[in-house]
Amino acid sequence: MAFTGKVILITGASSGIGAATAKRFAGLGATLALAGRNLENLKQVASDCSTKSIPLLLTGELTNEKDTKAILDKTIDHFGQLDV
């Protein structure tokens, strides 16, 4: 399955399952927005992703409603869409 032209927001992308998911979707051609609490880890994950576009990196805490809204809003503002 290809995700070319699709914008995917991955939360918890700074480690573990989220990081592995980011790498997998990058390999399938997705444009990525990566969210997590640790910016340095997000930068490392982004550099490990083989994608044509540079992932948007967003920090925040999903238990905080303002952070969650900001992550969604910034993703849509940046890419003009959010597919997954």
C-alpha positions as CSV (number, residue, x, y, z in Angstrom):
1,M,0.0,0.0,0.0
2,A,1.3,3.5,-0.9
3,F,0.7,6.6,1.1
4,T,2.1,9.1,-1.4
5,G,0.2,12.4,-1.1
6,K,-1.2,11.5,2.3
7,V,-0.3,13.5,5.5
8,I,0.0,11.3,8.5
9,L,0.2,12.6,12.1
10,I,2.0,10.2,14.4
11,T,1.8,10.8,18.1
12,G,4.3,9.3,20.5
13,A,6.8,9.4,17.6
14,S,9.9,10.1,19.7
15,S,10.4,6.5,20.7
16,G,9.1,2.9,20.6
17,I,6.1,2.0,18.5
18,G,5.5,5.6,17.4
19,A,9.1,5.9,16.0
20,A,8.8,2.5,14.3
21,T,5.4,3.6,12.8
22,A,7.0,6.8,11.5
23,K,9.7,5.0,9.8
24,R,7.3,2.5,8.2
25,F,4.9,5.2,6.9
26,A,7.9,7.2,5.5
27,G,8.9,4.1,3.6
28,L,5.4,3.9,2.1
29,G,5.7,7.5,0.8
30,A,3.7,9.4,3.4
31,T,4.3,13.0,4.4
32,L,4.7,13.0,8.2
33,A,3.9,15.2,11.1
34,L,5.7,13.7,14.2
35,A,4.5,14.6,17.7
36,G,6.1,13.7,21.0
37,R,7.5,15.1,24.2
38,N,11.2,15.0,23.3
39,L,12.4,17.2,20.5
40,E,15.8,15.7,20.3
41,N,14.4,12.2,19.9
42,L,11.9,13.5,17.2
43,K,14.9,14.9,15.3
44,Q,16.6,11.6,15.4
45,V,13.5,9.7,14.2
46,A,13.0,12.3,11.4
47,S,16.6,11.8,10.3
48,D,16.0,8.0,10.2
49,C,12.9,8.3,8.0
50,S,13.5,7.9,4.3
51,T,11.0,10.3,2.9
52,K,11.0,12.9,0.2
53,S,9.6,15.6,2.4
54,I,11.0,16.8,5.8
55,P,8.7,15.7,8.6
56,L,7.0,18.4,10.7
57,L,8.2,18.1,14.3
58,L,5.8,19.0,17.0
59,T,6.2,18.8,20.8
60,G,3.5,18.6,23.3
61,E,1.6,16.5,25.8
62,L,-1.5,14.8,24.6
63,T,-3.1,14.8,28.0
64,N,-3.1,18.6,27.7
65,E,-6.0,19.8,25.5
66,K,-4.3,22.9,24.4
67,D,-1.2,21.0,23.2
68,T,-3.4,18.5,21.4
69,K,-5.3,21.2,19.6
70,A,-2.1,23.0,18.7
71,I,-0.6,19.8,17.3
72,L,-3.6,19.3,15.1
73,D,-3.9,22.9,14.0
74,K,-0.2,23.2,13.2
75,T,-0.3,20.1,11.1
76,I,-3.2,21.3,9.0
77,D,-1.8,24.8,8.8
78,H,1.6,23.5,7.6
79,F,0.4,20.9,5.1
80,G,-3.2,22.1,4.3
81,Q,-4.6,18.7,5.1
82,L,-4.5,15.7,7.5
83,D,-5.4,12.3,6.2
84,V,-4.4,9.9,9.0
